[in-house]
């Protein structure tokens, strides 16, 4: 059985270690744990990780956040992966820093990556792991905050949460979205 795991972020050194790139960070941690390495692919860096007799096609779109849907749609089709086996990992300013929430479906929450994915897939019925980055910014400074680097305090919160996010991804592929939500969303 195959799954598409897509960590959202922006490519380029200027975006490394920014709040908006937490999807890339989680994807990197998953791939490291699976002893795999990303390679350049069409519209995304891509690799495969095996977990419990399942193949995880892990991608980091290289389209920039606002066009993430192009990469997701392409890789779902190329790998012939059903929509129920798609998991998107994205930042969320509506959640406090470090809070993790898995959802089976839902709206875009104003997130440009999710907007693009919904637009390209024509549905909101796909799983997403929302990683809280907080919203400690003044009115009109959201872009600077989201594209800003983590503070030392935030990093201390996020490091163990990245490990938990990887566990959530593995649980998603092993026991499904509903059971994984029951285990992790109650914490």
C-alpha positions as CSV (number, residue, x, y, z in Angstrom):
1,X,0.0,0.0,0.0
2,X,1.3,3.5,-0.9
3,X,0.9,6.8,0.8
4,X,1.8,10.4,-0.2
5,X,3.2,12.4,2.7
6,X,3.7,16.0,1.8
7,X,5.5,18.5,4.0
8,X,4.7,22.0,3.0
9,X,7.3,24.9,2.9
10,X,9.2,27.2,0.7
11,X,12.5,26.3,-1.0
12,X,15.6,28.4,-0.6
13,X,18.1,29.2,2.2
14,X,16.2,32.3,3.2
15,X,13.2,30.2,4.3
16,X,15.2,27.5,6.2
17,X,14.3,27.3,9.9
18,X,11.2,29.6,9.5
19,X,7.8,28.9,11.0
20,X,6.2,28.5,7.6
21,X,8.6,25.6,6.8
22,X,7.6,23.3,9.6
23,X,6.1,20.9,7.1
24,X,9.6,20.5,5.5
25,X,11.1,20.0,9.0
26,X,8.7,17.1,9.8
27,X,9.2,15.5,6.4
28,X,13.0,15.7,6.8
29,X,12.8,14.1,10.3
30,X,10.6,11.3,8.9
31,X,13.0,10.7,6.0
32,X,16.0,10.7,8.3
33,X,14.4,8.2,10.6
34,X,13.6,6.0,7.5
35,X,17.3,6.3,6.5
36,X,16.4,7.7,3.1
37,X,17.5,10.8,1.2
38,X,15.5,13.3,-0.9
39,X,16.3,13.7,-4.6
40,X,15.1,16.3,-7.0
41,X,11.9,15.3,-8.8
42,X,9.2,16.9,-10.8
43,X,7.7,19.8,-8.8
44,X,9.1,18.4,-5.6
45,X,12.0,16.8,-3.8
46,X,11.0,13.2,-3.3
47,X,12.0,10.0,-1.6
48,X,10.5,6.7,-0.5
49,X,10.4,5.3,3.1
50,X,9.2,1.9,4.0
51,X,7.1,1.5,7.2
52,X,5.2,-1.6,8.3
53,X,5.0,-3.0,4.7
54,X,3.8,0.3,3.4
55,X,5.6,2.6,1.0
56,X,5.5,6.3,2.0
57,X,6.2,8.6,-1.0
58,X,7.5,11.7,0.9
59,X,7.6,15.0,-1.0
60,X,8.6,18.6,-0.3
61,X,7.1,20.7,-3.1
62,X,9.5,22.9,-4.8
63,X,6.7,25.1,-6.2
64,X,6.7,27.5,-3.3
65,X,3.8,27.3,-0.8
66,X,1.2,29.1,-3.0
67,X,1.5,26.5,-5.7
68,X,1.8,23.4,-3.6
69,X,-1.4,21.9,-5.1
70,X,0.4,21.4,-8.4
71,X,3.0,19.1,-6.8
72,X,0.4,17.2,-4.7
73,X,-1.9,16.6,-7.7
74,X,1.1,15.5,-9.9
75,X,2.5,13.0,-7.3
76,X,-0.9,11.5,-6.4
77,X,-1.4,10.8,-10.1
78,X,2.1,9.6,-10.9
79,X,2.2,7.2,-8.0
80,X,-1.5,6.2,-8.3
81,X,-2.2,7.0,-4.7
82,X,-5.8,7.3,-3.5
83,X,-6.9,10.6,-1.9
84,X,-7.5,8.8,1.5
85,X,-3.8,7.9,1.5
86,X,-2.7,11.6,1.3
87,X,-1.4,13.4,4.4
88,X,-0.4,17.1,4.2
89,X,1.8,18.6,7.0
90,X,1.5,22.3,7.3
91,X,1.9,25.2,9.8
92,X,-1.1,26.7,11.5
93,X,-1.3,30.1,13.2
94,X,-4.6,29.3,14.8
95,X,-2.9,26.8,17.0
96,X,-0.5,27.6,19.9
97,X,3.2,26.9,19.2
98,X,3.8,23.2,19.2
99,X,0.2,22.0,19.3
100,X,-0.4,19.2,16.8
101,X,-3.8,18.5,15.3
102,X,-4.7,15.8,12.8
103,X,-7.8,16.3,10.7
104,X,-9.4,14.0,8.2
105,X,-10.7,16.9,6.1
106,X,-11.4,20.6,6.5
107,X,-11.1,24.1,5.1
108,X,-8.0,26.0,4.2
109,X,-7.9,28.2,7.3
110,X,-6.4,31.0,5.1
111,X,-3.3,28.9,4.5
112,X,-2.0,29.5,1.0
113,X,-0.6,26.0,0.6
114,X,-3.9,24.4,1.6
115,X,-5.8,26.9,-0.7
116,X,-3.7,25.7,-3.6
117,X,-4.2,22.0,-2.8
118,X,-8.0,22.3,-2.4
119,X,-8.1,24.3,-5.7
120,X,-6.0,21.6,-7.6
121,X,-7.7,18.6,-6.1
122,X,-11.2,20.0,-6.1
123,X,-12.0,18.8,-2.6
124,X,-11.3,19.4,1.1
125,X,-11.5,15.7,1.8
126,X,-7.8,14.9,2.6
127,X,-6.0,14.5,5.8
128,X,-3.8,17.2,7.2
129,X,-1.5,17.4,10.2
130,X,-1.6,21.0,11.4
131,X,1.4,22.1,13.4
132,X,0.8,25.1,15.6
133,X,3.2,28.1,15.2
134,X,1.2,30.5,17.3
135,X,0.1,34.0,16.4
136,X,2.2,36.3,18.5
137,X,2.4,39.1,16.0
138,X,1.0,42.6,15.7
139,X,-1.8,43.4,13.2
140,X,-0.4,43.7,9.7
141,X,2.8,41.7,10.4
142,X,1.5,38.2,9.8
143,X,3.7,37.6,6.8
144,X,6.9,38.7,8.6
145,X,5.9,36.4,11.6
146,X,5.1,33.3,9.5
147,X,8.3,33.8,7.4
148,X,10.3,34.6,10.5
149,X,12.9,32.4,12.2
150,X,12.0,30.4,15.3
151,X,12.9,32.0,18.7
152,X,15.1,30.0,21.0
153,X,12.0,29.4,23.3
154,X,9.9,28.2,20.3
155,X,12.7,25.9,19.2
156,X,12.7,24.3,22.6
157,X,9.0,23.6,22.3
158,X,9.1,22.4,18.7
159,X,12.1,19.9,18.8
160,X,10.1,17.2,20.8
161,X,6.9,18.1,18.8
162,X,8.7,17.3,15.5
163,X,9.3,13.8,16.9
164,X,5.7,13.5,17.9
165,X,4.6,14.7,14.4
166,X,6.7,11.9,12.9
167,X,4.9,9.4,15.2
168,X,1.6,10.8,14.0
169,X,2.5,10.3,10.4
170,X,3.5,6.7,11.1
171,X,0.3,6.1,13.0
172,X,-1.7,7.5,10.1
173,X,-0.3,5.0,7.7
174,X,-0.5,2.1,10.2
175,X,-3.9,2.5,11.8
176,X,-5.7,5.3,9.8
177,X,-6.7,8.9,10.3
178,X,-9.7,8.3,12.7
179,X,-7.8,6.1,15.1
180,X,-4.8,8.3,15.0
181,X,-6.9,11.3,15.8
182,X,-8.4,9.5,18.8
183,X,-4.9,8.8,20.1
184,X,-3.1,12.1,19.4
185,X,-5.7,14.8,19.3
186,X,-6.6,14.2,23.0
187,X,-3.1,15.1,24.2
